[in-house]
Amino acid sequence: QVQLVESGGGLVQPGGSLRLSCAASGFTFSTYAMSWYRQAPGKERELVAVISSTSGSTNYAGSVKGRFTISRDNAKNTVYLQMNSLKPEDTAVYYCNTYQLRGGQRYDYWGQGTQVTVSS
Protein backbone atom coordinates (compact mmCIF):
# COMPACT_ATOMS: atom_id res chain seq x y z
CA GLN A 1 0.00 0.00 0.00
CA VAL A 2 0.99 3.64 -0.34
CA GLN A 3 3.41 4.78 2.34
CA LEU A 4 4.87 8.24 2.82
CA VAL A 5 7.47 8.83 5.54
CA GLU A 6 8.65 12.38 6.27
CA SER A 7 11.86 13.34 8.03
CA GLY A 8 14.07 16.35 8.57
CA GLY A 9 11.95 18.56 10.80
CA GLY A 10 13.24 20.24 13.92
CA LEU A 11 13.87 23.49 15.75
CA VAL A 12 15.60 26.27 13.82
CA GLN A 13 16.21 29.95 14.43
CA PRO A 14 14.58 32.62 12.26
CA GLY A 15 16.54 33.02 9.05
CA GLY A 16 17.77 29.43 9.18
CA SER A 17 17.26 26.52 6.81
CA LEU A 18 15.92 22.99 6.90
CA ARG A 19 15.48 20.28 4.29
CA LEU A 20 12.54 17.93 4.61
CA SER A 21 12.49 14.53 2.92
CA CYS A 22 9.60 12.23 2.11
CA ALA A 23 10.33 8.61 1.22
CA ALA A 24 7.56 7.01 -0.82
CA SER A 25 6.69 3.37 -1.45
CA GLY A 26 3.82 1.22 -2.61
CA PHE A 27 3.16 2.98 -5.89
CA THR A 28 4.95 4.02 -9.09
CA PHE A 29 6.46 7.18 -7.66
CA SER A 30 7.69 8.67 -10.92
CA THR A 31 4.19 8.86 -12.39
CA TYR A 32 2.53 10.87 -9.62
CA ALA A 33 2.62 14.50 -8.63
CA MET A 34 3.84 15.09 -5.09
CA SER A 35 3.01 17.88 -2.68
CA TRP A 36 3.95 19.33 0.68
CA TYR A 37 1.25 20.70 2.97
CA ARG A 38 1.50 22.24 6.41
CA GLN A 39 -0.80 22.77 9.35
CA ALA A 40 -0.17 25.26 12.11
CA PRO A 41 -1.97 25.04 15.48
CA GLY A 42 -5.55 26.26 15.17
CA LYS A 43 -5.31 26.62 11.40
CA GLU A 44 -6.42 24.59 8.43
CA ARG A 45 -3.98 22.48 6.46
CA GLU A 46 -2.59 24.45 3.52
CA LEU A 47 -0.78 23.55 0.33
CA VAL A 48 2.84 24.70 0.39
CA ALA A 49 4.33 23.33 -2.84
CA VAL A 50 3.63 20.80 -5.58
CA ILE A 51 5.84 19.15 -8.19
CA SER A 52 4.57 17.35 -11.26
CA SER A 53 5.42 13.77 -12.10
CA THR A 54 7.35 14.04 -15.32
CA SER A 55 8.19 17.60 -16.31
CA GLY A 56 9.14 18.55 -12.79
CA SER A 57 7.16 21.75 -13.00
CA THR A 58 6.52 23.33 -9.63
CA ASN A 59 4.06 25.62 -7.91
CA TYR A 60 4.25 27.37 -4.56
CA ALA A 61 2.05 29.14 -2.06
CA GLY A 62 2.65 32.86 -2.20
CA SER A 63 3.87 32.91 1.39
CA VAL A 64 6.85 30.63 0.61
CA LYS A 65 7.68 31.56 -2.98
CA GLY A 66 11.33 32.47 -3.32
CA ARG A 67 12.23 30.83 0.00
CA PHE A 68 11.18 27.19 -0.41
CA THR A 69 12.13 24.76 -3.19
CA ILE A 70 10.43 21.44 -3.89
CA SER A 71 12.33 18.77 -5.79
CA ARG A 72 12.18 15.05 -6.40
CA ASP A 73 14.55 12.17 -7.06
CA ASN A 74 12.61 9.49 -8.93
CA ALA A 75 15.50 7.03 -8.61
CA LYS A 76 15.20 7.26 -4.81
CA ASN A 77 11.40 7.60 -4.65
CA THR A 78 11.91 10.71 -2.57
CA VAL A 79 10.57 14.25 -2.62
CA TYR A 80 12.30 17.11 -0.82
CA LEU A 81 11.40 20.53 0.50
CA GLN A 82 14.33 22.90 0.94
CA MET A 83 13.26 25.70 3.26
CA ASN A 84 15.44 28.83 3.52
CA SER A 85 15.00 32.15 5.30
CA LEU A 86 12.59 30.52 7.72
CA LYS A 87 10.19 32.70 9.67
CA PRO A 88 8.27 32.03 12.90
CA GLU A 89 5.09 31.86 10.84
CA ASP A 90 6.49 28.82 9.03
CA THR A 91 6.09 26.86 12.27
CA ALA A 92 3.78 23.92 11.54
CA VAL A 93 3.56 20.20 11.03
CA TYR A 94 4.60 19.50 7.44
CA TYR A 95 2.95 16.66 5.54
CA CYS A 96 3.89 14.87 2.34
CA ASN A 97 0.99 14.10 0.02
CA THR A 98 0.10 12.34 -3.17
CA TYR A 99 -3.24 11.41 -4.65
CA GLN A 100 -4.73 8.97 -7.09
CA LEU A 101 -7.83 9.23 -9.24
CA ARG A 102 -9.93 6.07 -9.44
CA GLY A 103 -13.43 5.90 -10.82
CA GLY A 104 -13.61 9.68 -10.89
CA GLN A 105 -12.84 9.93 -7.18
CA ARG A 106 -9.74 11.41 -5.60
CA TYR A 107 -7.90 9.39 -2.97
CA ASP A 108 -5.36 11.34 -0.91
CA TYR A 109 -2.43 9.74 0.88
CA TRP A 110 -0.58 11.42 3.73
CA GLY A 111 2.55 10.86 5.73
CA GLN A 112 2.62 11.10 9.51
CA GLY A 113 4.01 14.64 9.41
CA THR A 114 7.18 16.23 10.70
CA GLN A 115 7.25 19.19 13.10
CA VAL A 116 9.05 22.36 12.05
CA THR A 117 9.49 25.01 14.74
CA VAL A 118 11.06 28.37 13.93
CA SER A 119 11.95 30.22 17.10
CA SER A 120 14.79 32.07 18.73
N, C-alpha and C positions, 0 to 999 in steps of 0.2 A: 504494500500500500504506500501511498504518498507520505514521505517523511521530510520535514524541514527542520533543521537544527541550527539555531543561531548561536553565535559566540562573538566575543570581542567587546562587550559592553564594560562599563566601569565608571569610576569617578574621575573627572577631569576638570581642570581649572578653566575659567572663561578664556577664550582665545586658543585653547588647545585643540588637539586632534585625536580622533579614534577611527579605527577601521573595523567595521562589523563584517562578519562572514556568515553565510547561510549555506550549509551543506545539504544537498537535495538527493533523494533516492526514491525509488519506486515508480518512476515514470521517465519518459524520454526527455530529459532535461533540455536538450538543445532545441526542442520544438515548441517550447512554451515561454511566453513572456513571464518575467519575474518582477516582483515589486517589493518595496519596503514601505511599511506603514508605521505609525507611532501613535501612542496613546498616553497622554499626560493625565495626572490625577484629576478627576472631575470633568474631563473633556471627552469628546467622542474620538474614536480612532480616525486618523487622517492619513491620506496617501502622501508619501514623501517623495518617492521616485519610482519610475518604472523603466524597464529595459525590454526591448522586443526580443523575439527568439532568434531571428536570423540576421537582420540588418544591424542589430545592436543599437538601433535608434533609442534615444532616451527622452524622458520628460520629467520635470521636477515641479514640486510645489513652489510657489513664489517665495515663500519664506526661507527656502534653503538654496535657491538657485544661485550659482556662483560660489557656494561654500561646500556643497555635497556633490559627490560623484558616484554614480552607480555603474558597476561593471560586472562582467560575467566571464567565467572560464568554463567553457563547455566540456573541455577535456577532464576537468576536475568536478564537474557537476556542482559548481559553487558560484554564488552571486555575492558581491561585495558592496559595501556602502562606505566610502571614504568621507569622513566628516571633518572639515577644517573650520577654523575660526568659530568654534562652538560658543554658544550663548546659553545663559541660564534657561531661556525659554525653549531650548532644545531638549531639556530634561524630560524623559518619557521612557516607556517601555517600547522597544522597537521590535517589530514583527516582520518576518519574511512571509511572502504570500505568492501563491500561484493559483490559477483557476483552470477548470476544464469545462467545456460546453458539451453536454450530452442530452440529446432529445430536446434541444431548445432551452435547457435549464443550465444555469451557472452553478458550478460546485467550487467553492473556495476552500483552499487548504492553507493552514497557518502553522507556523512554528510556535514554540513555547514562549518566545520573547526573550529579549535581553535588555537589562536595565542600563540606561545611560543617564548619569547625573552630572550636570555641569554646575559646579559651585566652587567658590573660593574658601 
